[in-house]
Amino acid sequence: MMAANRYRLKSAARMGARGAQLALKLLAETDRLLGVVLLFNNLINAASATLVSIITIRLCGESKWALGLGTLAVTFLILVFAEITPKVIGANHADKLVPYVAYVLTPLLRASHFVVAFVNLFVTGMLRLMRIRPVNEEAAQALSPEELRMLVLESSHFIPPKHRSILLNLFELEEVTVEDVMVPRGSMEALDLADSEAMLREQIATSYHSRLPVFFEEPNNVLGILQQRRLLPTLLDQSFDRNALRELLLPAYFIPSNTPVYAQLQFFQENHQRMGLVVDEYGEILGLVTMEDIIEELIGKFTTSVPGADRRLSWDKDGSITVDGSRSLRELNRLLGLNLPLEGPKTLNGLVLEHLEDIPESGVSFKVSGIPIEVLQTEDRRIKTVRLFRPARTSEH
């Protein structure tokens, strides 16, 4: 009874299994359950010992050797047939046996209710003297997030790998912030109204995004968000200009960089938003995050029409890989099985700059967390491309 899986019993009980319902009622009152089990267990053990003594005296007399052999014999029989064997079977097949055992224990408990209650009075008194408080059944069965995570990890025979990955990602949502999943400012595509109308037209025509941030001269001077579908009437009647574009802008939605991803997902839903600009404590634009970015953190990358966006990272034959400096460290860890630190910078470019405390020249090599890194190209005060070398302990993905 005590080895049974409570959650499996609850599931069976919800499906109408009478035995599981009885078992849960018994397990909800542990003191009464143990009382009836131990009452009849000790009663039968004592009765069997007495019975063997009587049989031994009648057959062999009151000689000490006969009584001693009888005691050894009954002890052996009790251990094999009444203790070890049934308990091993019960421990290994608890979930199957408990619904049937409950049908036996329930009437026994009703029949011996007063005896069990009387014995439990003394048990309760002893517990109070020792200052031991009985633990609530629900509290005893409660699982911590780490224990739930371990259950998911050990459920490989029941949950497909993809589903298990999504569940594990859910446990990490409270620890992940929007800064971890955002598109960095250097990789953002945005419109600058200070550009010529010809440049604006070309950028809009070649953009693969349905929403674009719009600023004037400086990225922190955000004017709003442009939904490209709202441009269609303007483009069709050939009335496109800066003023017309400005009138089509929607208010920008700003998100503090330390906002948990799970909370932001709820905010997106409540405010009917799909994209927000991530800002630091000084109001500086750090990047942008979309609903898709958060969902991808849960279930992986979507198939997309953006050129090159669906290429998967994989190690070359020589154990190296060339990646863009704007790549997210979390993404690199997940796709390549690395352990790059996540406490500080969120991108590979930021990690290199923080580690070297300078803008390095091409060809500079160093190690971070045991991972060899070589700077291949720098451009405009940022690391453009980097070569990573696979550590010996990292398996290929």
Number of C-alpha atoms within 10 A of each C-alpha: 21 13 12 20 12 17 10 12 22 16 13 16 18 12 11 11 14 15 18 27 20 21 25 18 13 19 19 14 13 16 16 18 21 16 21 22 15 13 15 13 14 11 11 14 15 11 12 15 16 14 12 16 19 15 13 19 15 10 10 12 13 13 10 11 11 16 19 12 12 19 17 12 14 18 15 13 12 17 13 13 11 15 13 12 12 13 14 11 11 18 14 13 13 18 18 13 16 24 23 15 16 22 15 11 18 16 11 14 18 11 12 14 14 11 13 21 15 10 14 16 10 11 14 15 11 12 12 12 9 9 9 10 9 12 10 11 12 9 8 9 11 10 12 9 11 10 11 15 19 12 12 17 15 12 13 12 7 9 14 10 13 11 13 18 16 15 18 17 17 16 15 16 17 13 12 19 20 27 24 25 22 23 23 20 16 10 12 15 17 20 22 19 20 13 12 11 13 10 14 18 13 10 14 17 10 8 14 14 13 11 17 20 24 23 18 14 13 10 17 13 13 19 19 18 23 23 15 16 10 13 16 11 11 15 12 9 8 9 12 17 16 14 10 12 17 15 10 16 19 14 12 17 16 15 22 20 22 15 16 17 26 17 14 20 18 11 14 16 12 9 9 9 14 16 21 22 24 25 19 14 9 7 13 13 21 20 22 26 24 21 16 13 20 22 14 14 20 18 15 15 14 12 9 10 10 10 8 8 11 12 8 10 14 14 16 12 7 8 13 16 17 18 16 16 23 21 20 22 24 21 18 17 14 12 14 19 16 20 16 16 14 14 7 9 18 21 21 23 23 18 20 24 16 13 12 11 9 10 16 18 13 14 12 13 15 13 13 13 10 15 16 15 21 18 22 20 18 17 10 7 10 17 24 18 21 26 19 19 19 22 15 9 9 12 11 12 11
